[in-house]
Amino acid sequence: VNVKKAKKLYENHVQPITPLDNNYYCLLDKNTVEWQTSLMKKYCIDGLIYYHYYFCGDLLLEKPAENLLKWKDIDQPFFFCWANHSWYRSWNGTKELLKQQTYGGQEDWEKHFQYLIKFFSDSRYIKVNNRPIFVIYNPDFIEKNDMVEFLNRRCIDYGFDGVYIVETISDIHKFVNHSNDNPKLKSEYFFREPSLALSLLNDKRSFGEKVKRKLKRHFVKVFKNIKPDIFDADDLYTIMLKNESVYCNCIRGAFFSWDNTPRHANRGYVINEVSKEKFFEYMNSIKETDMLFINAWNEWCEGMILEPTINNKYKYLEWIKEWSETNG
């Protein structure tokens, strides 16, 4: 709904973003999932990451993944990112709590595991060295280490060699101050882009620039004609290329553009699309790494879309395919 009613907020603003052939699909339709699977394979995408919304026993938006589990004839490799954040009504400028995230204890973790093991045991669920990948969106919660140890032990009980935990880092300060105090199980770290690059960019701003941005965020709620912040993706990719010491030994991320104004109007921000040359330069710099998480397949309300649009057609997918086939 928000994608369709999005408005241009400044000259040359590409809104609304429209799917190619007006393909406003339903994720509960098997034909849609078959189409997505065929598309990702044709363009050298190795798997899809499903957001897993689980609130201490309560599930939200669970049907697409559950349907995939049921549709064994669809050969789509996948794994979960547990989006373990509370839900807020923030798109209208407020912050009304809709669903609180809590973590419980071992009884709750066992219930969660019994739900997950159905997916972990599926042959299409992606594993690393016989360990199912499980990404944690927000790793900063008190119960994390004990919960991860529990999941690891239970995975071993079911014939795996443990669980492959990947912690998401979206803010450089949270990574610098992050300490993995669990000596029994080491997590991998995934740097989510463009969030991490934006946090590095913000560190370079002067005190005056930071104050100016805070004031703008305040006034934008009142004056609806204020232009949203606009960033250049090539500049962010340059930051991603130049901060190797920060990114060292972590799972890298990539993106092509960003525009969350369909959801937040002028309170949102825009990242103009990366150039093909800069994207290829970045890909060449990380070609020896095992994994790359691309943000995103179909985040239509945030303007991060690999699926074909009227404006771009299959452009981003074609870039990925060209680079992948050139580099084996």
Secondary structure, DSSP 8 states (H G I E B T S, - for coil): -TTTT----STT---S--BGGG----TT-HHHHHHHHHHHHHTT---EEEEEEEETTEEES-HHHHHHHH-TTS---EEEEE--S-EEE-TTS--EEEE------HHHHHHHHHHHHHHHTSTTB-BSSS-BEEEES----TTHHHHHHHHHHHHHHTTSS--EEEEEE-SHHHHHT-----TT---EEEE-TTHHHHHHHHHHS-HHHHHHHHHHHHHTTT-TTS--EEEEHHHHHHHHHH-HHHHTTSBEEE-S-EE-HHHHGGGSEEEE---HHHHHHHHHHTTTSS-EEES-SEEGGGTEE-S-BTTTBTHHHHHHHHHHHH--
